[in-house]
Amino acid sequence: MPAVPRHLVVTCLLIGGCGARGPDGALDRIRARGELTWGADEQGGEPFVFEDPGRGGVLVGFEVDLADTLARALGVRARFVQNDWATLIPSLERGTFDVAMNGIEVTPALAARVAFSRPYYRFTERLVARRGDARVRDLASTRGLRVGTLAASLSWQLAKDAGADAVPYEGVDEPFVDLEHARVDAVLLDDIIVARYAVRHPTLVVVGDVAQGSYAIAMRPRDDDLRQAIDRALGAEIASGAWRRTLARWQIDTPAQAALEVAPATAVVARAGTVPLSARQIALFLQGALVTLLISLAAMALAAPLGLVLAVIRIQSPRLRPFATAWRTSSSQTNGTGGSVGSRSASAGASTAARLTAPSPYGPASPPPARPRSSCSCAIANTA
């Protein structure tokens, strides 16, 4: 066998080997191992992902159907990974699974952390109260009331923004049980959840829908090849009408789902960035600026006469000069707003007054002594 030239061996090592290359992107890795891992929380219950007691505890749900459909389109099988709903995104970022899919709401905050697929479901946030409770009329009326919802969800943020005392739950039926027994004053959850669980409690009534949103599949931003492949598979499923038939089988198909067919290529409808200030925030900002200005003016008004008094003391009273000098030194080292402005003004005033009123060391009319002539000049004159 002929010897392989040394330069060829070195070149192969530098470029990572002369043989077949390993999987580079997320899609290659998924196809290499033959499975798409997806994270969800079966405690979320119907109709997302849950155990079917009639089938021996087999996992079912419309998201289970979607995971299987997408995996088939990628040429692999789907494997479910149990994970608490509140920590799905951190687990995705750590690489615990390939995608997270469990009623994850598209928000600007999450869009700054993950890459979203196109939406696969449209929902509304629905407010529920006890029948006859006139206090709960809309979202604004929940201010100061206890509102049950899911922790780290869009409804949780909406309740907090409205001034409500948001009570977190991990399950989806417990909030309605507590509302029925007056342990909370209202419940704010996705309509897909309310439609399944609120009807089990006849003393509860739907107040109304307060917001809209969409569910999408979350992936790591660097796995763009996987996102594109999933978007193509999901888009084909929606365009063929098969996805609407799946939703209808789970009794969650609504007129709002027609918007899925004209969804953009990505579910990110807003990017994290500068949020416009509300009128209340602007008023608070102006109020704070005014208070700061008034404090600064008051400090300067107090420091000016005080600086003059200290200057007079420094000049006229030898016994009190050390105290005035010490105060001036400490004032010049003060940092901050308001007080430091006044202190610097006072110390500057004292210094200026002292310079203007202090007797000249040369006498009232004596000019400063003349500079002596240069010895060099004298030598030149003598030589001449």
Protein Blocks (a to p, Z undefined) as FASTA:
>chain_A
ZZddfklmmmmmmnopabdcddfblmlmmmmnopacddddfknopakbccdfknoopacd
jklmmmmmmmmmnopacddddddfklmmmmmmnopambdcehiacdfklmmmmccdddfb
dcdddddddehiaklmbfmlmgoiacdddehiaklmmmmmnopacdddfbfmlmmmmmmn
opafbdcddfklmmmmmmmmmkbccfbdcbdcdddddddfklmmlmmmmmmmmmmmmmno
mmmmmmmmnopacfklmmmmmgcfbfbfbdcddddddfklmmmmmmmmmmmmmmmmmmmm
mmmmmmmmmmmmmmmmmklmmmmmmmmmmmmmpgcehjlmmmmmmmmmmmmmmmmmpccf
kbjklccddddddfklmmmmmmZZ
